[in-house]
Amino acid sequence: VLASAAFARLVEGPASGGLSGVSHATPTPMTSTGPFGNPDGAPGAPQGHVALPRTAAAGMEVANVARDLTVLQSAAGLGPRIPAVPAGAAQLRDLEVQDRFSWATVKMWLQAAGYGKLTLFVILVMCQRLLFLGESLVLASWVDVKVTTGASSDRTYLCLLVGVVTASCASFIFLYWAAGRLSMAASQSFHDQVLASLLQAPIDRFFDRQPIGRILNRFSFDLRFVDNAIAFCVLMMVAFCFGFLITQGYILSEVTWTVASCAMPIYGLLFYYVYLYRGTAVPLVFHSKFALSCIQDLQGVVMSSCVSIRANGMSPDFMARHNHYSATIIRCQYLIFHVAKAWVQSRVTLCFSALTVLFALGGLWTRMPMGTLANIVSLSFISMQEFETVAQMFANSITVLNSLQRLARLLTTPQEAPAETGADPKIRLSVLVSRMHLASLEAKRGVEAEASLPEGVDAEKSWLYFRLVSIAGTGGHALQSPAQREMRRTSLAVFLKGQFPLFRASQDNCSLELLDGRRLRDLAPGCAALQGLEDSYSIVAVNGIARSAGSMAEELCNPPAAVWLDLWQSKYAGGMRVQLEDLSAGYGNDPSVLRGISIDVLARARFGLVGKSGCGKTTALQCILRLLEPRSGRILLGGLDASKLGLAALRSIVGIVPQEPVLFRGSWRENLDPFNQYPDGRLWEALQNLALMPLARSSPGGLDAPVCPSGTNISLGQKQLLSIARMLVRQPPVLLLDECTSALDPHSQEVARNSIMNDFPMSTVLAAAHRAEALRGFDSVVVLEDGEVVKQGSTEEILKIDSRTLA
C-alpha cells in the first residue's frame, strides 16, 4: 500500500515537486485478480494495452514505452497474449523467465572466492558438525554407562562434555568467520568483474536493448543478495547438508540393516517432496524477480516522462500496471514462504515422524542401549526441527543463486574494443609543471634570435626559418608576397637562458614548436611527467593562454607558481584530417543505415552533415567515436586507422556535444573539467565566450557551486551551452556536434555559432544539422539521404537544393 501511494505521488504529484510535492490523486487500489492475471477493472488492463496518448506528438515516447511494457508482460505470461513482435524486449524477457542457474556459474563464484578459502570453510563445516555429533555421543555414552554399570566417573564425562561443547562453540564462530571471508572475497571479485564488463558493454548491442529496470535490479537487489545473503543462505545450506548426511549416517550405522532398509523408502519420499518443493519455488522466485524488474522499468519511465504521462491522462494506466506488478510480487512471496513452505513442511514432518517411530521401535526390538537410542531419537527430532529453517533457507538460496546467475550473464555480454593498445600514440597531453622544476627561459624576437646564431651559419637554412606552406583553415590561400611564399622567419624563439634555443613560434603564430634535437624534459628537468616523452610536441596553451605564441612565451619566461601545459604532437599541431572511406554501419541485425559513404574533411576545417531525420548523420558521428562499430570501410584520423586505436586514445582525440546535453552530478568546475586538468582561468574564459559567466558568478560559490542532478537549476539551452563550454575547455583535435544548438534562442545560437567558428582554431569540426542555415560559414557541407551522399558543396550551394531534401 505504501509503495502504491508513493508511486501515485510520483505520477500525479506536481512536476516541480516530484515525490515531495503534494498530491491530490487517489491511488488505484489493488483489486482481485486471477493467478498472475491483470487486475480486474484496471483501465485498459483486460486488453493488455495501455491507452494511447491523446496527443500523439507529445506522448509518442510514452506510447512506445507502454507498448513495450505490455509486450514484456505478455511474454512472461502475466497477461493475455498480444501479437508477437520481432526481436527486442520480448525475447529478452523470455530469456530471463526461462533462465536457470547452472553449476558453471557456481563454479565461477567459487573460483572468484578462491579454493583455499573454500577448503578452509569445508573443513570447518565438517569439524563443527562432527563436534555437534560428538556432544550427543558423549551424553549417550554417559547414559549407557550409568544404566549398565551404575558406576561412572561423572567428573570425567563432565569435563569431556565441557571440552566438546567449548570446541563446538569455537568451531561455530570460526565457521561464520570463514563464511564471511569467503563471501566477501567472492562478492568483491564478482562485483569488480561484472562492473568492468558492464562499463565495457557496447551501446548498440547492450544498453540500447536493456530496460533500465533490468540493470538497476542487477546492481541493487541482485548484488545485495550476492553480497549479504550468499554466506548465510547457500553456505549455511551446504553446512546443513553436511550435517544431515553425518547425522543420518550415524543413525543408520547404529540401527540394524533391516531397520535401515525399511527407512530407505521414507528417505526417498522425503527427497521427492523436497524435489516437488524446488520445482514450485524456483518458477515463483523467477516470476517475482521478473515483476520486480517490471516495476523498476515503470518507475524509470515515470521519472523521465512524468510530464507527458500526466498531460496525456495516462496516470490511471500506469497506476494500474504498478499495482498489478506489486500484487504479483506479493502473491509470489506468499506462495513461496507460506503456502509451498507449509505444504512441504507438513509432509517432511510426517516423514521424519515415521523415521523416528521406526528407529525407536527398531532400537527397542534389538535391545539397543538406552543412551544410544535416546540419542538417535533426539537427533531425528532435531533434524525435523531444523528443516523448518532449512525450507526458508532453501527458498532464499534459490533467490540468491538466481541473482548470481543473472549477474553472471552480464559477464558474457559483448564487449567494446580494448581501452588501450601498445601502439596508441600520445597525441595530446596536459601537464602541470611547478615553477621550481621549470628551467630559466628567455624569449627573443626574430632579429634578436637571428643575431644569436653562431657565425658562419646560413640563417635561411637554420631552425630560424621554415618553408611557407598554406595553413588549413585559412581557406587554402597562400600569402601574397612572392618573397613570403618561399621562406619566412619565425616571429620569436624561446631559449634556455644563456644557452641554446628550445622552441620557436609556429607558422600561424598559434603555438610553440619544439625544435629538432630537443626534448621536452629540457624545459623542466625536474618534472617526472616530461621525462619519458621522446616524441616531438608543440605547446598549444599555457595556463589558459592559447592562440598566441608571444603570450605563451611570456608566460613561460615569467611563470606563476605552477604552469599548465597543453601539448600536441608536432605532426598533428596543424590539425587532424578526418576521412571516412566506403563506410557502412547499422544497428544490431537491422539493415545498414550508412551505405558506403566516403567523406574527406581537411584539417581544421568546418564540415557539416545535413539531411532529414534517419538519414545517418548521428550514426556517422557515433562511428567516429566507435560507439557503433562500422560493418565495412574505415575511418582515418590524421592518417591513423580508428579501428586500430584503443578507445581511450581515440576518445581523447575526439570530443562530442550531443543533442541531448549530459550534465554530471557536481559543481560547475566538475562539469567543465571532470578530470581536473585545466586551470580556472581557462574555465572562466569558456564560460565567458558562451555567455554563461553571469549565471556562474551569480551562483554562490562560483565554479564550486553545485549543478543539480540532470541540471534542473538551469534551462535546456543553458545545458547545451555548458556542453559546448566543456569542449571549449578541452579543445579536442576532432570535435563532433550533433544538433547541439537545437534548444537555443536566436541570440544564443549566434553566440554558440561564433564560438564554434572562432574558439576552436586547431580543431577539425564535424557538425550534424537538419538545416543548412545552421551551418553558415562552414567550409563544406554534404547532404545525406537514406545513408548515402547525394550532394556536397559550400553552404550557399546546398541552400539552393529543393527544401524537401533537407526537411
Buried (B, 14 or more C-beta within 10 A) or exposed (E): EEBBEBBBBBBBBEEEEEEEEEBEBEBBEBBEBEEBBBBEEBBBBBEBBBBBBEEEEEBEEBBEBBBBBBBBBBBBBBBBEBEEBEEEBBBBBBEBBEBEBEEEBBEBBBEBBBEEBBEBBBBBBBBBBBBBBBBBBBBBBBBBBBEEEEEBEEEEBEEBBEEBBEBBEEBBEBBBEBBEBBBBBBBEBBBEBBEEBBEBBBBBBBBEBBBBBBBBBBBEBBBEBBBEBBBBBBBBBBBBEBBBEBBBEBBBEBBBEEBBEBBEEBBEBBEEBBEBBBEBBBBBBBBBBBBBBBBBBBBBBBEBBBEBBBBBBBBBBBBBBBBBBBBBBBBBBEBBBEEBBEBBBEBBBBBBBBBBEBBBEBBEEEEBBBBBBBBBBBBBEBBBEBBEEBBBBBBBBBBBBBBBBBBBBBBEBEBBBEBEEEEBBBBBBBBBBEEEBBBEBBBBBBEEBBEEBEEEEEBBEBBBBBEBEEBBBEEEEEEEEEEEBEBBBBBBBBBBEEEEBBBBBBBBBBBBBBBEEBBBBBBBEEBEBBEEBEBBBBBBBBBBBBBBBBEBBBBBBEBEEBBBBBBBBBBBBBBBBBBBBEBBBBBEEEEBBBBBBEBBBBBBBBBBBBBBEEBBBBBBBBBBBBBBBBBEBBBBBBEBEBBEBBBEBBBBBBBBBBBEBBBEEEBBBBBBBEEEBBBBEBBBBBBEBBBBBEBBEEBEEBBEBBBEEEBEEBBEBBBBBBBBBBBBBBBBBBBBBBBBBBBBEEEBBEBBBEBBBEBBBBBBBBBBBBEBEBBEEBBBBBBBBEBBBEBBBBBEEBBEBEEEBBE
